[in-house]
Amino acid sequence: MNQIQMSHQSEHSINAIKSKSIQSSVVSEHIPTSEASIKKMRIPRSKRYISAIRAAAPAKESDSQMRDSVVNENLSNELIGILGPCAIEGCVIHTIDNMGRIIEHFRDESAIPDSLREGYTMYCSYSGCIAVEVYTHTFCIINTDGSAKLIGR
């Protein structure tokens, strides 16, 4: 995919995100140990969320639409970070926080903090994985179809 196609795809994803009108529930400080919290984490992610992750790949920093998409996805705030693809030359992955901001771009695995490194290993080993949400006690593998697989830490 060339830069113009990537840019057009990003624009399309951002416009889709703009039309979403769900209120954020990123408010609690507890670790997701209840059955209800775990069940909520298993809910498939929206197509807009998946599109936003894809659209962020070539981005050097997040924009308001990306932030809105992540916040509106109702991720818990026990989230340490979302690992997603990075199309910037020389970078292997980038992290996104629970407010949808791109935090950091990583050029190699050794630069990834310990708190996220195991998530990166999972990101690399799961076919069809678009992102890994790294939580305090759980990894959530997000597939390109939006389905979520939980793996305990």
Backbone hydrogen bonds, N-H to C=O, Kabsch-Sander energy under -0.5 kcal/mol:
donor,donor_aa,acceptor,acceptor_aa,energy
6,M,2,N,-2.7
7,S,3,Q,-2.7
8,H,4,I,-2.5
9,Q,5,Q,-2.7
10,S,6,M,-2.5
11,E,7,S,-2.5
12,H,8,H,-2.4
13,S,9,Q,-2.4
14,I,10,S,-2.6
15,N,11,E,-2.5
16,A,12,H,-1.9
17,I,13,S,-2.1
18,K,14,I,-2.1
19,S,15,N,-1.0
20,K,17,I,-1.4
25,S,71,V,-0.5
27,V,25,S,-1.8
28,S,25,S,-0.5
33,T,31,I,-1.7
38,I,34,S,-2.2
39,K,35,E,-2.7
40,K,36,A,-2.2
41,M,37,S,-1.8
42,R,38,I,-1.1
42,R,39,K,-0.5
43,I,40,K,-1.1
45,R,146,G,-3.5
50,I,46,S,-2.1
51,S,47,K,-2.7
52,A,48,R,-2.4
53,I,49,Y,-2.2
54,R,50,I,-2.3
55,A,51,S,-3.0
56,A,52,A,-1.6
57,A,53,I,-0.6
57,A,54,R,-1.3
59,A,56,A,-1.3
67,R,63,D,-2.3
68,D,64,S,-2.6
69,S,65,Q,-2.2
70,V,66,M,-2.1
71,V,67,R,-2.6
72,N,68,D,-2.6
73,E,70,V,-1.0
74,N,71,V,-1.2
75,L,70,V,-0.6
79,L,76,S,-1.0
80,I,134,V,-3.6
81,G,134,V,-1.5
82,I,96,I,-2.9
83,L,81,G,-0.5
83,L,132,V,-3.0
84,G,82,I,-0.6
84,G,94,H,-2.4
87,A,57,A,-3.0
88,I,57,A,-0.6
91,C,88,I,-2.5
92,V,106,F,-3.2
93,I,106,F,-1.2
94,H,84,G,-2.1
95,T,104,E,-2.2
96,I,82,I,-2.1
97,D,101,R,-2.4
100,G,97,D,-2.1
103,I,95,T,-2.9
103,I,101,R,-0.5
104,E,95,T,-0.7
106,F,93,I,-2.9
111,A,108,D,-1.5
112,I,109,E,-1.4
116,L,113,P,-2.0
117,R,113,P,-1.6
118,E,114,D,-0.7
120,Y,116,L,-1.8
121,T,117,R,-2.0
122,M,118,E,-2.0
123,Y,119,G,-2.5
124,C,120,Y,-2.2
125,S,121,T,-1.3
126,Y,122,M,-1.6
127,S,125,S,-0.7
129,C,126,Y,-1.5
130,I,142,I,-3.0
131,A,142,I,-1.7
132,V,83,L,-1.9
133,E,140,C,-2.7
134,V,81,G,-3.1
134,V,132,V,-0.6
135,Y,133,E,-0.7
135,Y,138,T,-3.0
136,T,78,E,-0.9
139,F,151,I,-3.1
140,C,133,E,-2.4
141,I,139,F,-0.5
141,I,149,K,-2.9
142,I,131,A,-2.9
142,I,140,C,-0.6
143,N,141,I,-0.6
143,N,147,S,-2.6
144,T,128,G,-2.3
146,G,143,N,-2.4
148,A,42,R,-0.5
149,K,141,I,-2.2
151,I,139,F,-2.7
153,R,137,H,-2.1
